[in-house]
Amino acid sequence: MTIRTHKGRGAVSSKPGRYAKTSVDNDEEFLADTAPQTVLRAMQAKKIISQNNSPDIPFDRSINPYLGCEHGCVYCYARPSHSYLDLSPGLDFETQIFYKPNAVARLIEEWEKPGYVVQPIAIGANTDPYQPAERKLKITRQLLEAFLQHRHPVQLITKGGLMTRDLDLLSALAEKNLVTVAVSVPTMNASLKRVLEPRVPAAAVRFRLMEALAKAGVPVTLLLAPVIPAINDAEIESITKRAAECGASDASWILLRLPHELKDIFRDWLAAQMPDRAAHVMSLLQAASGGKDYDNRFGRRQRGRGPYVRMIADRFSTACRRYGLRAEHQQRALDCTLFRPPGQQQMALGFD
């Protein structure tokens, strides 16, 4: 497998998915003088709300308007999902982007079902709903319009500054206690960001987003994720402090996760970008995962265990106390009583 860095791309190899029947070495792509181009493809969703019963995830349903993510974060735990499309979790994940043009229609269908039970729905739990394609496609905005129209609670996760475009909707949702936003910031080091998450806006842009959200009355959480041993763990205090200054009220952290193919993708990236510390990084991760690259058990996969993890947890908790942030999984309760089922919209006309 050829390993080659491309400006603006995170993966340095194109590992085949775990369900691939044949393995093809895409050397020609990686030997090209220019980086592979992004391709957008429409995918008609059969169902839009995904369910989960994971005890370590603070929501049980989510929506992903996009599959794949052009942000290209090499650490993204969603990369292995491209294997289900018979594509590589490496380069394909950040260049072959699928979008769901019928997302709102499918959501309305779910809400129209008899016996539908209202609970907050997370958008962005897998891939970023404000990745570059959203600027043109506006699927996330259309979803937010539906959430506001029907008074349904929603939680958003992003590292994309494009969210400021939707402050009108987010502010209106916040007035009714129907929205929270988590903004992911794993580093303020510009050089590290360029290779770790190449097409993500700079940390300064994300902090300005926090300021704008807080000013608009939208509850903001700092998501310091992932924490990567010997790469960005020295920034815990500085990131937490800056987020508090920008209006964040809550904060949480997650240790780097390496499910399935991501183990090899991340190892290739370390070898290409940080060969001097690659062994040390993996040693610390393995110490936090019971000797393995990744422990996928509930209660372990998000935080790991051992002395290193205890040190990170203590530093994070101390920083949150120092800067006045509410730490960990103290979820803000959203209002689930205002929901207007689609069939009742005519009766609701003229009312706020």
N, C-alpha and C positions, 0 to 999 in steps of 0.2 A: 504494500500500500504506500503510495507516494504521500509524503508530508511536505506541504508547501503553504506558506502564509500568503494571504491576499489582503490588501488594504480594504478595510470596510467589512471584512468577514471574520467571524469568530473561529469556526472550525478550520483546522489545518489538515484534515483528512476526510475522506468520504466513506466511512464505514458502512457496509451493507446492513440492512435491517435484519433483526434476528429471525424473521420469517422468510427471508429471501431464499429461494430454491437454488439460485446460482449466485456466485460472488464475482462481481465485475470490478476490476481495478480501473477507476476512471482517471487514469494518468493524464489523458489528453486535456481534461478540464483543469487539472492542477498545474500543468506545464504551460498553460496559456498565459500570454502576457497580460491579459486583462482579467479582472475578477468575473466570475460567472454572474450573469444578470438575473434579476428577480423576475419570476413569472407568476402572475396572478391567475387563479383558476376558480371559476364558480363551482360550488358544491351545494346542491339542493339538500337541505337537512330533512331527514325523516322525523327527527325529534330534536328539540332544542334544549330542553332542561336535562342535565345529567344529574344523577343521584349518587351519593356516596354515604357509606356508613362508617367512615374512618373516625375513631375516637380522638385522634390527635389533630383533626381539622375542624375549625370552629364554624362550619356551615355544612349543610347536608345536600345542597343543590346548587348548581352553577350553570352558567351559559358561556360558551366559547364561540364568539362570532367568527374567529379565524382558526385555522389549523396551520401550524408552522408560524414562525415569527422572524421578520426581517431584522429585528434588533440584533440578532446574531450572538446573544450572550452564550459564551462557551459553556457556562455552568448550568444551563437551563435544564431542569429535571423533566421538562415536557418533550425534549428531543426524541426519546424513544417512541413517542406516539406516532411518529412518521413511519415507523416500521409497519403499522397496520395498513398503510397506503402503499406498501412495497417500495418505499423510498428510503434513502439514507437519513438516519438521525443526525448525520454530520452536515455536510454542505447543503443537501436537499432541504433540510428543515428550515434553513434561513433563506433559501432561494425559490423553493416551490411552495407558494403560499395559497391556501384554499380559503375562500370566503363564502359565507352563507347568505345569499341574497334574500332568502325567504325566512330569515330568522324571526322577524316580528310576526309574520303570519303563523308560524309554528308556535310562538309564545302565546298568542291570542287563543289558539286552539287549546293549549294546555289550560289556560285560565277559564275557558268556557266549560270545561268538563265538570259535571255534577260532583259535588263533594271535594272540590279542590281546596286544599288547606294552605293558607297563607303562611309562608316563612320567608325570611330574607333570601334572595338569590344573589350569589356572587358572580360577578363578571370579571374575568381576567385571572381565574384560578390556574389556568393552564398556559395560555399564550396571551400576550398583551393586547387588550382591546383598543389601545391607542398606538399601535405600531404604524409605520408610514402609510400603509394602504388605507387606513381609516380616514386620512385627510380627504381622499377622493370618494371612497365608497360610503362613508358615513353610516355604517351599520350600527355601530355602538350608539351613535346619536339617536338613530331611529328607535333603538331599544329603550333608551332613556326617555324618549318622548312617550313611549307606551307605558313605562313605569310611572311616569308623572300623571298621565291621563287617567290611569286606573288606580292610582294611589297605592302602588305595591312597593314594599321595602326592597332596597338593593344595596349591595356592597360592591365596591370597585377596587381593583388592584392594578396599579400601573407604574411604569417608569417613564411614560411618554408625556412630554410637555404639551402635546396637542389637547390634553384634557381642558386646558384653559378656554378652548373654543366653546365648551359646553357648560360654562359657569352659570349661564342663565337657567338651565335645567337643574343643575346640581343645587343651586341656591334655592330654587323653588321646592325641590325635594327635601332639602334640609329644613326648611321652614315647617314642614310637617313631620319632621323626625323620621324620614324615609330613606336616608342615605348615610353611608360612611365611606371614606376613601383611605386606602393605604397606598403610600408612595414608597417605592423601593429605591434605596440608596445604599449600595454596598461599598462605594469608594468615592472620595473626593479628589483622588489623585488622577489628574487628566491623562497622564501617560499610561497608567494602569487601565483606566476606563477604555482607552482606545483599543487595547488588545483583549480585554476581558468582556466588554459589551460594546462592540464597535459602532453600532448604529443607534445607540441610545443617546438621548440628549445629555449634555454635561450635567454634573451634579448641581451646578449653579442654576440651571434651568428647572430642575426638579425642586430645588428649595424655593425658587420663585413661585412655582406651582403651589407648594404648601402655603406660602404667604397669601396667594390669591384665594385659595380655598378657605383658609381660616378667616380671611376678611369677609368672604361671602357667607360665613356662618356654617360652612361644611366641616364636620368633624374629621380631623386628619390624624392618621397613624403613620409613624415611621416604621417601615419594614426594613430592618437592617439584615439583608439577605442576598446571597448567602455569606456567612462568615467562613472564610477560607484560611485555614492555618498557615501562618508564615507568609501570607499574601496581603490580606486586608485587615487582619485582626488587631493591628496596632491602631486602627482608626475608630474603634468603638466609641471612645469618649468624644472625639472631635465631631463625628457624625451626629451623635446623640445631642450634643450641645447645639449644633447648628440647626437641627430639626426643631428643637425647643424654641430657639430664637425666631424661627419662621412660623410658629403657631401650631405645631403638632401638639396634640394632647395625650397621645398614647404611643407606645412603641413595643416592638417585638423583634425577635431575631431567630434565624434558622441556620443551622450548620449546613455546609455544602452536602448535597445529596447526589449520589452517583448510581442511579438505577440502570440496569441493563447495559445498553451500548455506551451510555455516557461515561462509564469507567474508562474505556479505551479512548474515547474522544478527548476526555480531559487529560489523560496521560500523554497523548500525542501533543496536545496544546502545551502542557508543561515542558515537554522535551524541546519544543520549538521556541517557546517564549521565555522560559525560566529554567534552563537546564542546570543552573548552579544550585537551585534549591528544590528541584523536582523530587528527589528522594526524601528530603526532609518533610515536604508537604504531605506526601503520601504516608510517611511514617506516622505523622500526627493524626491524620484521618483514620488510619488503621487502628491506632491506639484508642480512638474514640468510637470505634465500630467493632470492638471485640476481635481485632486481628484481621478483619476483612476490609476491603475497600469501602463497603457500604453495608450497613445493617438495616434491612428494610422492615423490621418488625415495628408494629405500632408502639409508640412510647419511646422508641429509639431512633427512628429514621429522621426526625426533625432536629434532634438535639445530641444524639450520641450519649456517651457516658465516659467516666473516668476523670482523672485529674485535670486534663486540658479543658474539658467541657465545664467542669466546676469553676475553673478560673474564669472562663469566658462568661459564664452565667453570673458570677459574682461581680465582675467588672461592669457588665451590662446593667444589673440591678442597681449597683452603686451610682452609675452615671444617670440612670433614670431618676433616682431619688434626688440627686444633686441638681438636676436641671428641671425638676418638676413634671416629669412625664409619668403617666400611668403605665406600668409595665405588664408584660405578658398577656395572658389570655382573659383579661377582664373585659369581655365583650360588651360594647354599648348596645343596649336594647333598642331596637327600632320598633315603630308602631305598626302592628299587623292588623289593626282594627279598622283602617280607613279604606280597605280594598273595595273597589267598584268593579264587579264582574262585567265583562264586555257587554253582556246582554242587558245590563241595567243602565247603560250610558245615557240613553234618552231621558230617563227619569232624573238623571243627575245634572242635566243642562241648567246652567244659570247659577250653580252653587259652587263655592270654593272647596 
